């Protein structure tokens, strides 16, 4: 059996990769993928703790997180496609559409 600490370390590494990817890269698509990585790392830790504590509440919560991640991806990609069609840019430094 794999110890709990390995799952938590894996989750921390994946969350760190996602966080660094979100902060460093300026491409909107890469930023969306980084957010998905961070959400999936939270899912890994929820499943690990749920299995370790022999409680199904964490595994049920994972379904809600997956649902929110799917909605975020669908809305984010729709906004991204509309932005790419209108402005043909995907870098956050070049997007000035919503400046007041």
C-alpha positions in Angstrom: 0.0 0.0 0.0 1.3 3.4 -0.9 1.7 5.7 2.1 -0.4 8.9 2.4 2.6 11.1 2.3 3.5 10.1 -1.2 0.0 11.2 -2.4 0.4 14.5 -0.6 3.8 15.1 -2.1 2.5 14.3 -5.6 -0.4 16.7 -5.0 2.0 19.4 -3.8 4.3 19.0 -6.8 1.4 19.1 -9.3 -0.1 22.2 -7.5 3.3 23.9 -7.6 3.7 23.2 -11.3 0.2 24.6 -11.9 0.8 27.7 -9.8 4.2 28.4 -11.4 2.6 27.9 -14.8 -0.2 30.3 -14.0 2.1 33.0 -12.7 4.9 32.8 -15.2 3.2 32.2 -18.6 1.2 34.9 -20.3 -0.8 32.7 -22.7 -4.4 32.4 -21.7 -4.7 28.8 -22.8 -1.6 27.8 -20.7 -3.1 29.7 -17.7 -6.4 27.7 -18.1 -4.5 24.5 -18.2 -2.5 25.5 -15.1 -5.8 26.1 -13.2 -6.9 22.7 -14.2 -3.7 21.2 -12.9 -4.2 22.9 -9.6 -7.8 21.6 -9.3 -6.7 18.1 -10.1 -4.0 18.2 -7.5 -6.7 19.1 -4.9 -8.7 16.1 -6.2 -5.7 13.9 -5.6 -5.3 15.0 -2.0 -9.1 14.8 -1.4 -9.1 11.2 -2.6 -6.0 10.3 -0.6 -7.4 11.7 2.6 -10.8 10.2 2.0 -9.2 6.8 1.5 -6.9 7.2 4.5 -9.8 8.2 6.8 -12.2 5.6 5.4 -14.8 8.3 4.7 -16.6 8.8 1.4 -17.3 12.6 1.9 -14.0 13.5 0.2 -14.7 11.3 -2.8 -18.2 12.9 -3.1 -16.6 16.3 -2.9 -14.3 15.4 -5.8 -17.3 15.0 -8.1 -18.3 18.6 -7.3 -14.8 19.8 -8.0 -14.7 18.0 -11.3 -18.1 19.6 -12.2 -16.8 23.1 -11.4 -13.6 22.4 -13.4 -15.6 21.3 -16.4 -17.8 24.4 -16.2 -14.8 26.6 -15.8 -13.1 24.9 -18.8 -16.2 25.3 -21.0 -16.8 28.9 -20.2 -13.1 29.8 -20.3 -12.6 28.1 -23.7 -15.7 29.9 -25.1 -14.4 33.2 -24.0 -11.0 32.3 -25.4 -12.4 31.4 -28.8 -14.4 34.6 -28.9 -11.4 36.6 -28.0 -9.2 34.8 -30.6 -11.8 35.5 -33.3 -12.2 39.1 -32.6 -8.6 40.1 -31.7 -6.5 37.2 -32.8 -4.4 37.4 -29.6 -4.0 34.9 -26.8 -1.4 36.7 -24.6 -2.6 38.6 -21.6 -0.2 41.4 -22.2 -1.8 42.3 -25.5 -5.4 42.1 -24.4 -6.8 45.6 -23.7 -10.4 44.9 -24.4 -11.7 45.4 -20.9 -9.6 48.4 -19.8 -11.7 51.2 -18.4 
